[in-house]
Structures are given as C-alpha cells and as structure tokens.
C-alpha cells in the first residue's frame, strides 16, 4: 500500500472518530466470543489518538523506496 494513502486514511479515521460525538465514551469490542484469545476493547477516542500518532510517525519516515539500505 502506498504510504501517502495509508497516511491519509489514518488521519481521516482519526478525524471521523473525533468529530462523531456519538462515539465519545463508546468502546470498540473485537473478538467478543473469545475465538481468537478473548475479547479486546478500546475506546474510540483512544483509537483516534493512536491513529493520529501512527500517522505522525509515518510522516517522519522516508517515502517508500527511499529507505537507507
């Protein structure tokens, strides 16, 4: 996947969560039935923060194909 598109998708997801007041205080639950090791939960606002932080870290990396080898 192209870094620029991934960066934009992370930023868009974070912004959508923050701007949706209905999600404030809500939790995202994954694997509710425990089929993959048990339920996992994260608040949507915490997820938005992680998405934004990940996008910030991506911005600091060199573009694909220009990494030092």
C-alpha positions as YAML, in Angstrom:
chain: A
units: angstrom
residues:
- id: 1
  name: UNK
  ca: [0.00, 0.00, 0.00]
- id: 2
  name: UNK
  ca: [1.19, 3.46, -0.83]
- id: 3
  name: UNK
  ca: [2.42, 5.40, 2.24]
- id: 4
  name: UNK
  ca: [0.59, 8.60, 1.29]
- id: 5
  name: UNK
  ca: [-2.77, 6.84, 1.03]
- id: 6
  name: UNK
  ca: [-2.20, 5.00, 4.29]
- id: 7
  name: UNK
  ca: [-1.25, 8.28, 5.98]
- id: 8
  name: UNK
  ca: [-4.42, 9.95, 4.67]
- id: 9
  name: UNK
  ca: [-6.58, 7.00, 5.73]
- id: 10
  name: UNK
  ca: [-5.17, 7.09, 9.27]
- id: 11
  name: UNK
  ca: [-5.78, 10.83, 9.52]
- id: 12
  name: UNK
  ca: [-9.30, 10.52, 8.07]
- id: 13
  name: UNK
  ca: [-10.22, 7.75, 10.51]
- id: 14
  name: UNK
  ca: [-8.93, 9.70, 13.49]
- id: 15
  name: UNK
  ca: [-10.75, 12.84, 12.43]
- id: 16
  name: UNK
  ca: [-14.01, 10.99, 11.76]
- id: 17
  name: UNK
  ca: [-13.95, 9.46, 15.23]
- id: 18
  name: UNK
  ca: [-13.17, 12.74, 16.98]
- id: 19
  name: UNK
  ca: [-15.86, 14.62, 15.03]
- id: 20
  name: UNK
  ca: [-18.54, 11.99, 15.78]
- id: 21
  name: UNK
  ca: [-19.76, 12.94, 19.26]
- id: 22
  name: UNK
  ca: [-21.82, 9.74, 19.38]
- id: 23
  name: UNK
  ca: [-18.57, 7.73, 19.65]
- id: 24
  name: UNK
  ca: [-17.24, 9.68, 22.63]
- id: 25
  name: UNK
  ca: [-17.37, 7.29, 25.58]
- id: 26
  name: UNK
  ca: [-18.12, 4.30, 23.30]
- id: 27
  name: UNK
  ca: [-15.94, 1.20, 23.14]
- id: 28
  name: UNK
  ca: [-14.93, -0.89, 20.15]
- id: 29
  name: UNK
  ca: [-15.02, -4.60, 21.03]
- id: 30
  name: UNK
  ca: [-13.18, -7.22, 19.00]
- id: 31
  name: UNK
  ca: [-13.46, -10.99, 19.37]
- id: 32
  name: UNK
  ca: [-16.45, -10.73, 21.70]
- id: 33
  name: UNK
  ca: [-16.92, -14.54, 21.69]
- id: 34
  name: UNK
  ca: [-13.28, -15.29, 22.51]
- id: 35
  name: UNK
  ca: [-12.50, -17.22, 19.34]
- id: 36
  name: UNK
  ca: [-9.08, -15.55, 19.00]
- id: 37
  name: UNK
  ca: [-7.89, -15.36, 22.59]
- id: 38
  name: UNK
  ca: [-10.64, -13.39, 24.25]
- id: 39
  name: UNK
  ca: [-12.40, -10.09, 23.86]
- id: 40
  name: UNK
  ca: [-10.36, -6.95, 23.34]
- id: 41
  name: UNK
  ca: [-11.68, -3.44, 23.90]
- id: 42
  name: UNK
  ca: [-10.50, 0.08, 23.09]
- id: 43
  name: UNK
  ca: [-12.32, 3.38, 23.40]
- id: 44
  name: UNK
  ca: [-12.92, 5.09, 20.10]
- id: 45
  name: UNK
  ca: [-11.18, 8.25, 21.32]
- id: 46
  name: UNK
  ca: [-8.10, 6.23, 22.32]
- id: 47
  name: UNK
  ca: [-8.18, 4.59, 18.89]
- id: 48
  name: UNK
  ca: [-8.32, 8.05, 17.26]
- id: 49
  name: UNK
  ca: [-5.28, 9.15, 19.27]
- id: 50
  name: UNK
  ca: [-3.35, 6.03, 18.21]
- id: 51
  name: UNK
  ca: [-4.30, 6.55, 14.56]
- id: 52
  name: UNK
  ca: [-3.09, 10.17, 14.66]
- id: 53
  name: UNK
  ca: [0.16, 9.17, 16.41]
- id: 54
  name: UNK
  ca: [0.79, 6.47, 13.83]
- id: 55
  name: UNK
  ca: [0.21, 8.95, 11.01]
- id: 56
  name: UNK
  ca: [2.66, 11.37, 12.65]
- id: 57
  name: UNK
  ca: [5.31, 8.63, 12.83]
- id: 58
  name: UNK
  ca: [4.71, 7.75, 9.18]
- id: 59
  name: UNK
  ca: [5.31, 11.37, 8.21]
- id: 60
  name: UNK
  ca: [8.77, 11.18, 9.80]
- id: 61
  name: UNK
  ca: [9.77, 8.11, 7.72]
- id: 62
  name: UNK
  ca: [11.26, 8.45, 4.24]
- id: 63
  name: UNK
  ca: [8.95, 7.62, 1.31]
- id: 64
  name: UNK
  ca: [8.77, 4.01, 0.11]
- id: 65
  name: UNK
  ca: [11.78, 3.01, -1.93]
- id: 66
  name: UNK
  ca: [13.97, 5.74, -0.45]
- id: 67
  name: UNK
  ca: [14.86, 3.99, 2.80]
- id: 68
  name: UNK
  ca: [18.54, 3.58, 3.64]
- id: 69
  name: UNK
  ca: [19.62, 0.03, 2.82]
...
